[in-house]
């Protein structure tokens, strides 16, 4: 299961997230999203865990916890498959 972690501090590293999530089970990958030009954290990241039950336990236990001074948001990540179509508004011609 892919897990979204939001509201991360700029100083939060992948190692800090690994130590936070390791007690709940195995971790396949950790990715803190960084700005392309500055290299600083954008404040969110993703963790991939192979077991859905372990991932659910981690989400319930860690959502709202404080890490590096911020209360983090932990949720299942959106698969990104379906996106809503934007409605375009056109003027009616009379």
Number of C-alpha atoms within 10 A of each C-alpha: 18 19 20 18 23 19 16 23 17 14 12 17 16 17 10 12 19 15 9 13 20 12 10 17 15 15 17 12 13 18 15 20 15 15 10 9 6 7 9 13 18 16 18 20 22 21 23 19 23 14 14 12 13 17 24 16 12 21 20 11 13 18 15 14 12 12 16 13 11 14 16 20 17 23 19 16 15 10 8 6 5 7 6 5 6 6 6 6 6 6 6 5 4 3
